[in-house]
Amino acid sequence: MTRFGRFAAIDWSGAKGARHKGIAVALCEAGDAVPRLVAAPGGIWSRQAVADWLVGAGRQAPTLFGFDFSFAPPFVARGGYLPGDRVPEDGPGFWAYVDAICEDADLGAASLLEVAHRRHFYFGKADGVKAAFMHNRVCEARYKAGGGGKPSTVYDAIGAAQVAKASFAGMRMLHHLRGKLPVWPFDPLPDAGSAVVEIYTSIAARAAGRPKGRSKMRDAAALNEALAALGSAAHDGPMPDDHGADAIVTAAWMRRAAAEPAMWKPAMLTAQIARTEGWTFGVI
């Protein structure tokens, strides 16, 4: 698995609008050089610009790209993504469906949650008991069982920590990458070339020695301590914001983790899960 020559971590955003300060892209080469933030066209990334950059960068060198959003909703536990609604029953088919019904700007998908399939998402007390919406994928349940903490679900659309809008926007982007870059494990990992995986920045933070509940690094000392734990050289520029720091540390972690065979062969990853729910790289 050391065949990847570069590693990129993307801190993603599902916010409405055309450009998003919450997106950060960090890239590093094989070895121990510190990951560097990639400058966005025009100074602030759009989701479409990230997709365009990904395709170009993936052709330049074998690169492992990691995104911190859920690549699909839960399927296995309830036998469907949106039970009671007629939608595709595999990841790539569902991505195409999401892209087709969403006309939101810049690959956004808020309308899917707010209008098209509103009854499946929790926005507040008026929707009923929140626990009734807290469905998880197999990899998320595995992450929790392994001590990783309580995972978020794409059906929870309230609060700063929600991943719903970012994930469905990300699914639109994955559809636009179809046929251009393989997305593991929906696609088999190719013997050569680039690939896209789902990541949790919290997994990288734990591997870097950050305590649970304190994954954010807000000063250079904390950032460089985390990088050192991952075998990376220190960051020598201005201190990035939270999104940039997360991306930098996660790229350094991906560089190390990609060489571990166990990361690519989770014991619970079946063909059905790979086709419908996918898996988070680093959950084993």
C-alpha positions in Angstrom: 0.0 0.0 0.0 3.0 2.3 0.0 2.4 2.7 -3.7 0.7 6.0 -3.1 3.1 8.9 -3.6 0.9 11.6 -2.1 -1.8 11.9 0.5 -4.5 14.6 0.7 -7.0 15.3 3.5 -10.0 17.5 2.9 -11.9 19.1 5.7 -15.3 19.4 4.1 -18.4 21.7 4.4 -22.1 21.4 3.6 -22.8 25.1 4.2 -25.1 26.9 1.8 -23.6 29.3 -0.7 -20.8 29.2 -3.3 -17.6 29.4 -1.3 -16.9 27.9 2.1 -14.3 29.0 4.7 -14.8 25.6 6.4 -13.1 23.7 3.6 -9.4 23.1 3.9 -7.1 20.9 1.7 -3.8 19.5 3.0 -1.3 17.6 0.8 1.9 15.7 1.6 4.4 13.5 -0.3 5.6 10.1 0.9 8.3 10.4 3.5 8.2 12.8 6.5 7.7 16.2 5.0 5.0 18.3 6.7 1.7 18.4 4.9 1.0 21.8 3.3 -2.3 23.6 2.8 -3.3 23.9 -0.8 -4.4 27.4 -1.8 -7.9 27.7 -3.0 -8.7 29.4 -6.4 -9.8 32.8 -5.5 -8.7 32.4 -1.8 -11.7 30.4 -0.6 -12.7 26.9 -1.7 -15.9 26.0 -3.4 -17.0 22.4 -3.4 -16.9 22.3 -7.2 -13.3 23.7 -7.1 -12.3 20.8 -4.8 -13.8 18.3 -7.2 -12.0 19.9 -10.1 -8.7 20.0 -8.2 -9.1 16.3 -7.1 -9.4 15.1 -10.7 -6.3 17.0 -11.8 -4.2 16.1 -8.8 -5.2 12.4 -9.1 -3.9 12.3 -12.7 -0.5 14.0 -11.7 0.5 11.3 -9.2 -0.9 8.3 -7.4 -2.7 10.1 -4.5 -4.9 8.9 -1.7 -7.6 11.5 -1.0 -9.5 11.5 2.2 -12.8 13.3 2.9 -14.4 13.8 6.3 -18.1 13.2 5.5 -20.3 10.0 5.4 -20.2 8.6 1.9 -23.7 7.0 2.3 -26.5 6.9 4.8 -27.0 3.8 6.9 -28.6 0.9 4.9 -28.0 -2.4 6.6 -29.8 -1.8 9.9 -33.2 -0.9 8.3 -32.8 -2.3 4.8 -32.8 1.1 3.1 -31.4 4.6 3.1 -34.8 6.4 3.4 -37.3 3.6 4.4 -40.7 4.2 2.8 -39.3 6.4 0.0 -38.3 5.0 -3.4 -34.6 5.6 -3.8 -31.7 3.6 -5.2 -30.2 0.8 -3.1 -26.5 1.1 -3.7 -24.1 3.9 -3.0 -23.3 5.1 -6.6 -26.9 4.9 -7.6 -27.9 6.9 -4.5 -25.2 9.6 -5.2 -26.7 10.0 -8.7 -30.2 10.3 -7.2 -29.1 13.0 -4.7 -27.4 15.0 -7.5 -30.4 14.7 -9.7 -33.0 16.1 -7.2 -30.8 18.8 -5.7 -30.5 22.2 -7.4 -28.7 23.8 -4.6 -25.7 26.0 -5.4 -22.2 24.6 -5.5 -23.2 20.9 -5.1 -25.1 21.7 -2.0 -27.9 19.4 -0.8 -29.7 21.2 1.9 -33.0 20.9 -0.1 -32.9 17.1 0.2 -33.1 17.4 4.0 -35.3 20.4 4.2 -37.8 19.6 1.5 -37.5 16.4 -0.6 -37.1 13.9 2.2 -37.8 16.2 5.2 -39.5 13.5 7.4 -36.3 11.5 7.7 -34.3 14.2 9.4 -34.2 15.7 12.9 -34.2 19.5 13.0 -35.6 20.0 16.5 -38.2 19.0 19.1 -41.1 19.4 16.7 -39.9 16.4 14.8 -40.4 14.1 17.9 -38.0 12.1 19.9 -34.4 12.6 18.7 -33.4 9.0 19.5 -35.8 7.8 16.8 -33.5 9.4 14.2 -30.2 8.1 15.5 -29.4 5.4 13.0 -25.8 4.4 12.3 -23.9 2.5 9.7 -22.0 -0.7 10.6 -18.7 1.1 10.5 -20.0 3.8 12.9 -21.3 1.2 15.3 -17.9 -0.5 15.1 -16.1 2.8 15.8 -18.2 3.3 18.9 -17.7 -0.3 20.1 -14.0 0.2 19.8 -14.0 3.2 22.1 -14.0 5.9 19.5 -17.0 7.7 21.0 -20.5 8.4 19.8 -20.6 8.8 16.1 -22.8 11.3 14.3 -25.5 10.2 11.9 -26.6 11.8 8.7 -30.2 12.0 9.9 -29.3 14.5 12.6 -29.5 17.9 11.0 -29.3 20.2 14.0 -26.4 21.8 15.8 -22.8 22.7 14.9 -21.6 19.1 15.1 -24.1 17.7 12.6 -22.7 16.1 9.4 -25.9 15.7 7.5 -25.6 18.6 5.0 -21.9 18.1 4.5 -22.5 14.4 3.8 -25.3 14.8 1.2 -23.3 17.6 -0.5 -20.4 15.2 -0.5 -22.4 12.5 -2.2 -23.2 14.9 -5.0 -19.4 15.4 -5.4 -18.8 11.7 -5.4 -21.3 11.3 -8.2 -19.3 13.9 -10.2 -16.2 11.9 -9.6 -17.8 8.8 -11.0 -15.6 7.2 -13.7 -12.7 9.6 -12.9 -11.5 8.3 -9.6 -12.3 5.1 -7.7 -14.1 5.5 -4.3 -13.2 2.8 -1.9 -14.8 0.4 -0.9 -17.7 1.1 -3.4 -15.0 0.5 -6.0 -12.2 -2.1 -5.5 -8.9 -0.5 -4.6 -7.0 -0.3 -7.9 -3.5 -1.8 -8.2 -2.2 1.6 -9.4 -3.3 5.2 -9.5 -5.3 7.4 -7.2 -8.3 6.6 -4.9 -10.8 8.3 -2.6 -11.6 7.2 0.9 -13.8 8.4 3.8 -12.0 9.6 6.9 -12.7 10.7 10.5 -10.3 13.5 11.5 -10.9 12.3 15.1 -9.2 9.0 14.3 -6.2 10.9 13.1 -6.2 13.1 16.2 -6.4 10.0 18.5 -3.5 8.4 16.6 -1.5 11.6 17.1 -2.0 11.4 20.8 -4.8 14.0 21.2 -7.1 13.1 24.1 -10.8 12.4 23.4 -12.8 15.6 23.5 -9.7 17.7 22.8 -8.9 16.9 19.2 -8.7 20.5 18.1 -5.2 22.0 17.9 -5.3 25.8 18.3 -1.6 26.6 18.8 1.7 25.6 17.1 2.9 23.6 20.0 -0.1 21.3 20.0 0.0 21.0 16.2 3.6 20.1 16.1 3.3 17.6 18.9 0.6 15.8 17.0 2.7 15.8 13.8 5.7 14.5 15.6 3.7 11.6 17.0 2.8 10.7 13.4 6.4 10.8 12.2 6.0 14.1 10.4 8.3 17.2 10.3 7.0 20.2 12.1 4.7 22.9 10.6 6.8 26.0 10.1 4.3 28.6 8.8 1.5 30.6 10.4 -0.8 28.7 12.6 -3.8 27.5 10.5 -7.4 27.6 11.7 -9.1 24.6 13.1 -10.0 23.3 9.6 -6.5 23.6 8.3 -4.9 22.0 11.4 -7.3 19.1 11.1 -6.5 18.6 7.5 -2.7 18.8 8.1 -2.7 16.2 10.8 -5.0 13.9 9.0 -2.9 13.9 5.9 0.1 13.0 8.0 -1.9 10.2 9.5 -3.1 8.9 6.2 0.5 8.7 4.9 1.3 6.3 7.8 -2.0 4.4 7.9 -2.1 3.6 4.2 0.8 1.3 4.6 -1.0 -0.9 7.1 -2.7 -3.8 5.4 -5.3 -4.1 8.2 -6.7 -0.7 7.3 -7.8 -2.0 3.9 -9.3 -5.3 5.2 -11.8 -4.5 8.1 -13.1 -7.8 9.4 -16.8 -6.6 9.3 -16.6 -5.2 5.8 -18.8 -7.4 3.7 -19.7 -7.1 0.0 -23.2 -5.8 0.9 -21.7 -3.1 3.2 -19.1 -2.1 0.6 -21.9 -1.7 -2.0 -24.4 0.1 0.2 -22.8 1.9 3.2 -19.2 2.0 2.5 -16.6 2.2 5.3 -14.5 4.7 7.1 -10.8 4.3 6.5 -9.1 3.7 9.8 -12.0 1.8 11.4 -11.0 -1.8 11.8 
